[in-house]
Amino acid sequence: MIRRTALGLTFSLAALLSTTAANAQSMADLEAAAKAEGTLSTIALPHDWCGYGDVIAGFKAKYPDIAVNELNPDAGSADEIEAVKANKDNKGPQAPDVLDVGLAFGPSAKAEGLTQAHKVATWDEIPDGIKDADGHWYGDYYGVMSFLVNKDLVENVPQDWADLLKPEYAGQVALAGDPRASNQAILAVLAAGMSTGAAAGDAAGKAGLDYFKALNDAGNFVPVIGKAGTLAQGTTPIVIMWDYNALAARDTLAGNPPVEVVVPASGVLAGVYVQAISAYAPQPNAAKLWMEYLYSDEGQLAWLKGYCHPARFNAMSAAGKIPQELLDNLPPAAAYEKAYFPTLDEVDANKAAVTGGWDATVGANVE
């Protein structure tokens, strides 16, 4: 009995050591192949989005032999997909290797054959509900929809979606993207629709379109893509955006002007973004190495520093891997208690309703 146990331990340890050596060798091979490629082409990663400036800097510091070619930082999810399609036969610098897109765009990109599978080493700690079983796309981080408000120009800070319809906000309210292409803006419409009591999905998407029609008809909606700069200039005193973008903008503005970040009282929507590797990636090994970095403890904490809740948040929290100072920099937990995480089907239905109906219903050309 004792001998069998001892042998079992020996065999298990040998297997473990063999597996560990194989994984280490595999990672070493991946690093070598990525360094041989020498470049990683990203797309749609503004440095003030989710702390991506620090994320990219961290990757460069860890892998100095790999240059990061940053394509079109202000692109939306739909633009990223189009860039992959347009560069199927192009192995030059305009072809993106990796994607960071809204949840609805992951499955559709896979269905179109635009992604390739890769499961990172920490795959098991990514919740099953936000990853493709085959490894074609996987959740990276999430936040909730919020209002970023210029307090120099807005005397009464709005606390809910219904407030934005009031006459006092004439010519002040903007989206942070084009709702025909930007995942952030598409889901802002969903959140607005949900605030009216409509069920997430097609119903809330249509209700959200009606809401923005009313906002536009009232003269409150500004058809300009809102950013920290346009908010500070007074072009868009109120911008509807993800909380992590709003909090980053608050830090960037540093009190000039003073701003407030509001999680609305109703229609509190959580949005998940996902990573994927292009099926036509000119540098597939660099793309895989980038994914390994993003889902490592270092990469996940860099996103958290940028006010995003990373995909491995729960597992890392349970393991005591999250510094308290990072948790202290986030909004109070109560702000997230009412957050609704839409299903993939609800996200898809909303996307179809919003992108297909914005022009006919709202008629505002956001640019």
C-alpha positions as a printed Julia matrix, in Angstrom:
367×3 Matrix{Float64}:
   0.0    0.0     0.0
   2.76   2.38    0.98
   4.83   1.37   -2.05
   1.92   1.98   -4.43
   1.37   5.42   -2.89
   5.04   6.28   -3.18
   5.15   5.14   -6.79
   2.02   7.06   -7.54
   3.57  10.2    -6.09
   6.74   9.59   -8.1
   4.83   9.13  -11.34
   2.65  12.2   -10.67
   5.67  14.33   -9.86
   7.46  13.13  -12.97
   4.41  13.92  -15.07
   4.14  17.35  -13.47
   7.8   18.1   -14.07
   7.5   16.88  -17.66
   4.43  19.07  -18.25
   6.11  22.07  -16.65
   9.21  21.58  -18.79
   7.06  21.22  -21.91
   5.15  24.42  -21.1
   8.39  26.28  -20.4
   9.89  25.05  -23.66
   6.72  25.96  -25.52
   6.81  29.49  -24.09
  10.5   29.78  -24.9
   9.8   28.67  -28.47
   6.96  31.18  -28.73
   9.15  34.01  -27.49
  11.9   33.08  -29.95
   9.46  32.93  -32.86
   7.89  36.24  -31.89
  11.28  37.91  -31.62
  12.16  36.57  -35.07
   9.02  38.26  -36.44
  10.1   41.44  -34.68
   6.8   43.35  -34.81
   3.28  43.26  -33.38
   0.52  45.24  -35.12
  -2.31  46.32  -32.82
  -5.39  48.34  -33.75
  -7.9   50.55  -31.92
  -5.94  50.82  -28.65
  -5.94  54.44  -27.42
  -3.49  54.83  -24.56
  -6.13  56.29  -22.24
  -8.52  53.33  -22.82
  -8.34  50.8   -19.99
  -4.76  51.75  -19.21
  -3.52  50.54  -22.6
  -0.66  53.05  -22.55
   0.87  51.24  -19.57
  -0.09  47.83  -20.99
   1.77  48.5   -24.24
   4.72  49.99  -22.37
   4.86  46.91  -20.15
   4.9   44.59  -23.17
   7.68  46.62  -24.8
   9.74  46.53  -21.61
   9.33  42.77  -21.3
  10.01  42.11  -24.98
  12.24  44.96  -26.24
  13.05  43.06  -29.44
   9.43  43.32  -30.6
   8.27  46.66  -32.0
   4.62  47.58  -31.48
   2.98  49.04  -34.59
  -0.13  50.87  -33.38
  -2.77  51.18  -36.12
  -5.67  53.67  -35.95
  -5.96  54.04  -32.15
  -9.39  55.68  -32.34
 -11.06  52.99  -34.49
 -14.26  51.23  -33.39
 -14.91  47.49  -33.26
 -16.48  47.42  -36.73
 -13.45  49.28  -38.13
 -11.17  46.59  -36.69
 -13.13  43.84  -38.42
 -13.03  45.72  -41.7
  -9.27  46.17  -41.34
  -8.85  42.4   -41.09
 -11.05  41.84  -44.16
  -9.29  44.53  -46.17
  -5.85  43.1   -45.43
  -6.44  39.38  -45.93
  -3.77  39.24  -48.61
  -1.58  41.95  -47.15
   1.34  41.0   -44.93
   2.45  44.62  -44.6
   2.23  47.03  -41.66
  -1.43  47.93  -42.28
  -2.63  44.41  -41.41
  -3.59  44.01  -37.74
  -2.39  40.95  -35.85
  -4.76  41.25  -32.9
  -8.22  42.58  -32.12
  -9.89  44.09  -29.04
 -13.61  44.25  -29.85
 -17.01  44.3   -28.2
 -18.5   40.97  -27.14
 -20.89  40.78  -30.1
 -18.04  41.08  -32.58
 -16.12  38.03  -31.32
 -18.52  35.28  -32.43
 -19.38  37.05  -35.68
 -15.68  37.41  -36.55
 -15.16  33.71  -35.85
 -18.18  32.81  -38.0
 -16.67  34.79  -40.88
 -13.35  32.94  -40.55
 -11.5   36.06  -39.44
  -9.95  34.67  -36.24
  -7.59  31.88  -35.24
  -7.62  29.89  -32.01
  -5.18  30.31  -29.15
  -5.72  29.38  -25.51
  -3.52  31.31  -23.11
  -1.8   29.63  -20.15
  -4.35  31.14  -17.73
  -7.31  29.99  -19.87
  -9.09  28.2   -17.01
  -9.38  31.42  -15.0
 -11.34  33.2   -17.75
 -15.07  32.72  -16.99
 -16.73  30.26  -19.38
 -19.52  32.69  -20.24
 -17.16  35.16  -21.87
 -14.93  32.91  -23.97
 -15.22  30.74  -27.05
 -14.79  27.06  -26.21
 -12.41  26.66  -29.16
 -10.25  29.63  -28.18
 -11.12  31.99  -31.04
 -12.08  34.87  -28.72
 -11.98  35.48  -24.98
 -13.15  38.2   -22.6
 -10.49  40.64  -21.46
 -12.15  43.27  -19.25
 -15.45  44.97  -18.43
 -16.85  48.24  -17.11
 -20.22  49.97  -16.74
 -21.77  52.77  -18.78
 -21.43  56.19  -17.15
 -21.7   59.95  -17.69
 -18.57  62.13  -17.76
 -19.67  65.66  -16.85
 -17.88  69.03  -17.14
 -18.88  70.71  -13.87
 -17.78  74.14  -15.1
 -20.52  74.08  -17.73
 -23.13  71.79  -16.16
 -24.62  73.28  -13.01
 -26.82  70.32  -12.08
 -25.0   67.06  -12.69
 -27.46  64.53  -14.2
 -27.91  61.36  -12.15
 -29.97  59.24  -14.54
 -30.82  58.78  -18.21
 -34.16  60.59  -17.88
 -32.36  63.7   -16.63
 -30.52  64.09  -19.94
 -33.82  64.87  -21.68
 -34.34  68.04  -19.59
 -34.14  71.41  -21.4
 -31.23  72.53  -19.22
 -28.98  70.07  -21.09
 -29.6   71.54  -24.55
 -26.6   71.04  -26.85
 -24.62  69.19  -24.19
 -24.98  65.39  -24.51
 -22.72  63.25  -26.72
 -21.75  59.65  -27.29
 -18.13  58.49  -27.25
 -18.41  56.87  -30.67
 -20.52  56.41  -33.79
 -23.44  54.1   -32.85
 -23.3   52.53  -36.3
 -19.77  51.23  -35.71
 -18.57  51.76  -32.13
 -19.34  49.02  -29.61
 -19.21  51.57  -26.79
 -21.87  53.72  -28.45
 -23.99  50.73  -29.5
 -24.16  49.57  -25.89
 -24.86  53.1   -24.66
 -28.05  52.93  -26.71
 -28.88  49.6   -25.07
 -28.34  51.07  -21.59
 -30.6   54.02  -22.4
 -33.28  51.65  -23.64
 -33.02  49.49  -20.52
 -33.47  52.6   -18.36
 -36.97  52.94  -19.82
 -37.86  49.47  -18.59
 -37.34  47.64  -21.88
 -35.84  44.15  -21.75
 -32.22  43.8   -22.87
 -31.83  42.86  -26.51
 -33.94  43.91  -29.49
 -36.59  45.62  -27.32
 -34.11  47.76  -25.41
 -32.19  48.51  -28.6
 -35.31  49.92  -30.22
 -36.3   51.73  -27.02
 -32.8   53.19  -26.92
 -33.16  54.45  -30.48
 -36.42  56.14  -29.5
 -34.68  57.65  -26.49
 -31.9   59.14  -28.65
 -34.47  60.37  -31.16
 -36.16  62.26  -28.33
 -32.78  63.54  -27.14
 -31.94  64.7   -30.65
 -35.36  66.22  -31.29
 -35.03  68.16  -28.02
 -31.75  69.64  -29.22
 -29.81  68.05  -26.39
 -27.82  65.58  -28.48
 -24.52  66.7   -30.0
 -23.49  64.57  -33.06
 -19.8   64.77  -32.2
 -17.7   61.87  -30.89
 -17.07  62.9   -27.31
 -13.62  62.73  -25.72
 -11.81  64.37  -22.82
 -10.69  67.13  -25.21
 -14.14  67.96  -26.56
 -15.53  67.87  -23.02
 -12.87  70.31  -21.79
 -13.43  72.6   -24.78
 -17.16  72.71  -24.08
 -18.2   71.08  -27.36
 -19.56  68.04  -25.5
 -20.03  68.92  -21.81
 -21.64  65.54  -21.06
 -20.21  62.39  -22.63
 -21.73  58.91  -22.28
 -18.86  56.43  -22.01
 -17.51  53.43  -20.11
 -16.6   54.21  -16.52
 -12.93  53.31  -17.07
 -12.66  55.79  -19.92
 -14.41  58.45  -17.86
 -12.15  57.86  -14.85
  -9.06  57.98  -17.04
 -10.28  61.24  -18.57
 -10.81  62.62  -15.06
  -7.2   61.84  -14.24
  -5.96  63.32  -17.52
  -7.87  66.57  -17.03
  -6.61  66.84  -13.44
  -9.28  69.32  -12.39
  -9.11  71.51  -15.49
 -12.04  71.49  -15.83
 -13.44  69.77  -12.76
 -15.44  66.74  -13.77
 -17.75  64.19  -12.18
 -18.19  60.57  -13.21
 -21.75  59.33  -12.68
 -22.99  55.75  -12.83
 -26.69  56.33  -13.63
 -29.39  55.23  -11.2
 -31.05  52.99  -13.8
 -29.95  51.19  -16.94
 -26.64  50.21  -15.32
 -25.08  48.18  -18.09
 -21.86  46.17  -17.87
 -19.96  45.67  -21.1
 -17.39  42.98  -21.82
 -14.71  43.34  -24.49
 -12.89  40.39  -26.02
  -9.5   39.64  -27.55
  -8.87  37.69  -30.73
  -6.02  36.95  -33.13
  -6.57  37.66  -36.81
  -6.7   34.57  -39.0
  -4.47  36.51  -41.39
  -2.05  37.89  -38.8
   1.31  38.69  -40.46
   2.99  38.06  -37.08
   1.0   35.2   -35.49
   3.63  34.33  -32.9
   3.93  37.92  -31.7
   0.12  37.96  -31.52
   0.1   34.85  -29.3
   2.84  36.28  -27.09
   0.79  39.49  -26.73
  -2.18  37.43  -25.56
  -0.03  35.57  -23.05
   1.13  38.92  -21.68
  -2.38  40.37  -21.47
  -3.68  37.4   -19.49
  -0.67  37.13  -17.2
  -0.89  38.63  -13.71
   1.14  41.61  -14.91
  -1.15  42.33  -17.85
  -4.35  41.88  -15.86
  -3.16  44.23  -13.12
  -2.2   46.83  -15.73
  -5.81  46.84  -16.97
  -7.07  47.12  -13.4
  -4.77  50.1   -12.89
  -6.6   51.61  -15.89
  -9.92  51.17  -14.0
 -11.05  48.08  -15.92
 -12.15  44.88  -14.22
  -9.96  42.23  -15.93
 -11.33  38.83  -16.93
  -9.33  37.04  -14.23
 -10.41  39.49  -11.51
 -12.3   36.96   -9.38
  -9.61  34.28   -9.54
  -6.83  36.77   -8.82
  -8.81  38.31   -5.97
  -9.37  34.89   -4.4
  -5.64  34.21   -4.71
  -4.74  37.5    -3.01
  -2.98  38.82   -6.1
  -4.68  42.23   -6.28
  -3.0   45.11   -4.39
  -5.41  46.97   -2.11
  -4.38  50.34   -3.55
  -5.74  49.32   -6.95
  -9.06  48.33   -5.39
  -9.17  51.64   -3.5
  -8.88  53.58   -6.79
 -12.07  52.04   -8.2
 -15.56  53.47   -7.65
 -17.38  52.05   -4.61
 -18.56  48.48   -5.07
 -22.15  49.7    -4.66
 -21.9   51.41   -8.05
 -21.67  47.98   -9.66
 -24.3   46.16   -7.62
 -27.1   46.91  -10.09
 -24.98  46.23  -13.16
 -26.62  43.99  -15.75
 -24.44  41.7   -17.86
 -26.33  41.08  -21.12
 -26.12  37.67  -22.73
 -24.41  37.25  -26.08
 -27.81  36.84  -27.76
 -29.02  40.09  -26.17
 -25.87  41.9   -27.27
 -26.27  40.59  -30.82
 -29.95  41.54  -30.99
 -29.22  45.03  -29.7
 -26.34  45.5   -32.14
 -28.6   44.56  -35.07
 -31.35  46.92  -33.89
 -29.02  49.88  -33.29
 -26.75  49.64  -36.33
 -29.69  48.91  -38.61
 -32.03  51.54  -37.2
 -29.94  54.54  -36.12
 -30.12  56.45  -39.39
 -33.84  55.91  -39.91
 -34.86  56.54  -36.3
 -32.41  59.11  -34.95
 -30.93  60.51  -38.14
 -27.91  62.15  -36.49
 -24.59  61.65  -38.31
 -22.12  61.18  -35.46
 -18.53  61.97  -36.44
